[in-house]
Amino acid sequence: MITMTFANWAILMDSYLFVLYLPLAGMFWCSVLHLSNAKWRFEVRYLMASASALFPLGLVLLLIILAAGPQCFPWMAGHTHGAPLNGWHNRTFFTLRELGLYLAVWAYCAYFIKLQKNEYPSAPPEQRRRFRNIALLGPVVYCIYGTIVAWDFEMTQWPRWWSPIYGPYHFESMMRMFLAFFILSLFVLRARGDLKRPTHDYVFNFCAQIMLALTIVWTYLFFMQYLVMWYGDLPDEIGRYNNMMNGPNWFIFWSFFFLNSFIPFLSLIFTSVRHSPAMMLFPAISILIGTFLERYMWIISPFAKDIDHTPLLSSWIDVAIVAVVFTVAVSLWDLKMKKNGLYEDHTTVTDGDATAKA
């Protein structure tokens, strides 16, 4: 019988957050590009929106996590670090709001994508106006739902630990993660020649400029949150950082910090990197790995001093979780893009080929 530890469940929750934010952030960037009237949105918006195929997988993972209960959220088993629980820490309320909000956000994203398919320059004014109004809700939905996810899956793992900036810190990190994943995916699709409509190199440059700005913002939010707790030496607040920095997994803490800040910043400040799709892979992969480690450390941070375990594929259970989730997610996204007709049809036989075979 397989027994999963809290660290293994943390890997599953980490994977869930990636699966959740890929379609959620994809909708967010589609709405932002539309509202800002970015001309290059026509090259990428259907590719970004295809990430909505991951919502069913996210729901399955969410149901598994909710069914596990105390194994994923120790406060449900009474591990409260000596702090009394408030109304937010109620298992029934927790389950209802997670399922209800997930289904509501999924429905909104599906409606957004449906309207986006009929949004083009020659579309009737009423049709374009309706889509604009729905797109205006995109950033609002993303920020509010992202804040609640940050509270439920990370911040309140340590009951009564509170940071007013944690919500923005969390969802800002994940919107950048999506761009990093999108750059990596777009590079692979172009290299394989799969895309029916070509995407130009300037798409990578535009994404790189946004990622550079978000890297600066992430670093600022990280220091702003830490500095207040460190300078005040507040025992209840700074204790969580001490767990991460001084526990057996301290190197993961510093790894995600450098992978999310210095490495992408020192890469993206150079014009030559931003204009090279191949060189853009380095900061993109750095951000993806850094974000994965970041989410893991915040989830286990209440017990980081007691967990001598890393997410660096040190457990076969971790490998299995990440491999299965990644494989299913990629397959679903790939099938969605095929269904939407975004791939070039390589099965077409030309007259010359037919003659040669004859």
N, C-alpha and C positions, 0 to 999 in steps of 0.2 A: 504493500500500500504506500502510495506517495504522500509524504507529509510536507506541506509547504510552510516555510517560515515566513515571518513578517517581511523579511527582505525580499523573498520571492514574490509575495503579494505586491510589494512596492514596485517591482519590475512590471508586473501586470498593470498596475495603476498608471505607471509611467507610460507604458505602451498605449493604454486607453486614452491618455491625454493627447498623445500624438495623433491617434486615429480620430479623436474628436475635433482637434483644432485644424487638421488639414482641410476638411470641408467647410468648417466654420470660418477660418481665415481666408479660404478661397472665396467665399461669398463676400467677406469684408473687403478684400482687395478689388473684386469686381465692382462693388458699389462705389468705392473710393475713386477708382479710375473713371467710372462713369460720371460721378459728380464733379470731378476735376476736369472733365472733358479731354482726357488723355487720348490722343489719336492712336497710340499704340495698343490701346485696349482691345481693338478689333483683332489683333494677332494672338492675344493670350486669354481673353475672357472665357472662351468656351473650354480651353484646356484647364484653366483654374476651376471653373464651375464643375468640371467632370469629377472633381474630388468628392462631390456629393454622394458618389457611389459608396463611400466609406461609412455613411450613417448607419446602415443595417449592422455592420460589423461593430461599430461603436455601441449600439444598443445591446448587442449580445454581451460584449465585455462589461458594460454597465450592469446588466442583470447578474452576471457572475460576481462582480464586486459587491453589489448590494446583498446578494445571497450569502456571501462570505461574512459580511457584517463585522464582528469584532476582530476577525483575522486581518482585515484591511484597516479598520478604524479602532485602535485599542481603547479609545474613550468609551466605546460601547460596552467593553468588558470591565470598565471601572478604573482603567489606568488614566487618571486625570491629573497626575503630578501635584496632587494635593489641592487642586482648585475645584470649586463647585461648578457643576455644569449649569449652563443657562438654557433658555428655551430653544436656542438654535441647535444645541446638542440633544436632539430628541430623535431616536431612530425612525419612528414612524414619519415624523415631519421631514426628516432627512430623505427618506426613501421617496416620499410623495413629491417633494420639490425637485429631486433629481430626475425622476422619471417624467414628471409633468413638464418641466422646463426643457428637457431633452426633446421630447416629442413636439413641443411648441416651436422650438428653434428649428427642428428638422422640417416642420410644415412651412415655416416662414422661408427657409432657404429653398425648398422645393418650389414655392410660389414665385420667389425672386428669379429663379433660373427659368421658370416657365415664361415669365414676362420678358426676360432678357433675350430669349430666342426670337422674339418678335420686335426687338428694339433695333432699328436701323435708320439711317438718315432719311429715307423716303417713307417711313412709317407714318400713319395718320397722327396728327398732333395729340389727339386724345389718348392714343395708345402710348405715345412717348411720355406724356405727362403722367400717366398712371405708373409707368415704370420708374420715372424719376421720384415720385412720391414714395414708392416702396423702397427704392434705393436709399432714400434719406434715412430710413429706419435701420439700414445695415450697420453703420457704426454704432448706433445706440444699442441694438440687439447684441452686437459683439461685445461691447464694453460691459454692459450690465450682466449678461450671462457669463462672460469671462471672469468677472469679479466674483460671482457666486461660486463658480467652479474653483477659483483660487482659494476662497474661504473654506469650502467643503473638503477639498482633496489635499490641501497643504497647510494653510494657515491654522485651521482649527484642529489639526492633528495634535497640537499642544493646546488643550483647553485654556481659555483666558489669555493666551498669547495673542497679541493684537498689534497690527501695524496699519495705519491709515493709507499707506502707500503700496501695500502688498498687492492689491487688486491690479492697479496699473502696471506694477512691476511684473506681474505674472503674464497678463494678456499681451503686453508689449513684447515680451520675450517670445511668445508663441506666434505673433504675427510676423516676426522676423524669421522664426523657424520655418514658416511656410515658404517664404521667399527663398530661403536656402534650399529647401527640398524641391521647390519648383525649378530653380536654376539647375540643380543636379538632374532632375527628370527631363527638362527641356534639352539639356546637352546630350543625354543618352538617346532621346527620340530623334534629334537631328542627326546624330552620328549613325543611327540605324536607317535613316531615310524613311521613317514611318509617317511623318506628317504630310497631310494632303496640301495644306496651305503653309508656305514657308514662313519662318520667323527670322527676322534680321538680327544681326549682332547687337544693334543698339538696344534691343530688349534686355540683354544681359547688362548693358551699361546703365540703363534706367533702374533695373532692379538693384544693381550694385550701389547706386547713389542712395537709394532708399535704405538699403541695408547699412550703409555707412552712417546715415543719420540715426537709424534705430540703434546701432551699436553705441553711439555716443549717449543716446537717451538711456539705454540699458545700464551703462556704466554709472551714469549720474544717479539713476534711481537706486541702484545697488548701494552706492556710497551714502546717499541721502538717508536710506533706511538704516544702514549700519551705524553711521556716524552719530545719529541721535541716541541710539541705544548704548553705544560705546562711551560717548561723552558723558551721558547721564549715569552710566554704570548701573543701569536698572537691572537687578538680579533676575527678575522674571523674564525680561526681554532679551538681555544679552546672553542668558544661559543657553538659548537655542543656537546662537552663533558659536559659543564655546564648545558645544557638543559637536558641531561640524568641524571646527578648526582644530580641536584638540583630541578628538576621538580617534579610533583606529583607522578611520577612513578619511583622515585629514587631507590626504593627497588628492582625493576626489574633489573636495571643496576647492582647493587651489587650481585643480585642473579645469573645472568648469568655469572658474573666474577668468583664467587666462584664455581659454578657448572661446569664451563669449566676448571678451573685451580687447585685450592687447593684440591677439593674433589677427582677428578680422579687421581691426582698426589699422594696424600697421600694413595690412595687405591692401585694403580698399582705398587708402589715401592716395595710392599711385594710379595715375591715369592709365598706364599700360596694363595694369591688372584689370581695371574696370572695363576696358575695351577688348579684353581677350576672354572668350568663353571658356577656353581650357584653363586659364589661370584663375578664373572665378571659382573653379571647383575647390581650390584650397580653402578660401574663407568660408565657402558654403558648407563643406564637410566639417570644418572646425566648429561652426555654429550648431550644426546638427548634433554632433557628439557632445558639445558643451551644454546644449539645452537638455539632452537626455540625462546627462549627469546632474545637471541643476535640478531638474524635476525630482529625480531619485533622492538627492540629498535633502531636499526640503520635506519630502514625505517621511523619511526615516529619521529626520533630525531630532525628534523628541527622545529617540532611543539610540542615537548614533554612537554614544560612548559604549554601548553594550553590544553593538552589532559589528562583528569582525567579518565583514562580507562586502564584496564590491560588485558593481554591475558590469564588470569588465569580463563577462562570459566566464566567471569562475565557477559557476554551478551549471550542471547540465539542464536543470529546470529553467534557469534564466535563458540559456541558449534556445531551448525548445519554445519558450513563450515568445521571445523576440522573433525567432525564425517563423513560427506559425502565423503570428500577427502580421509580420511584414509580408510574407508570401500571399496571405489572403487579401491584404490591403492592396498590394500591387496588382493582383489578379482582378479584383473588383474595379479598380481604376482603369485598368487596361480594357476590360470588357465594356465599361461605360464609354470610353473614347471610341472604341470600335462601333458601338451602337449609335453614337452621335455622328458617325461618319467623319471623324477627324483624322483617320489613318488613310494613307495611300493604299490603293488596292494593288498588291503585288502579284495577285493571282491571275490578272488579265493576260491573255495570250494574244500576242500581236499576229498580224497576217504573216509576217516573215517567220515567226516561230512556228506557226501552224504549217507553213510550207516546208520548213526544214524537217519538222517531225514526220510529215507525210513522205 
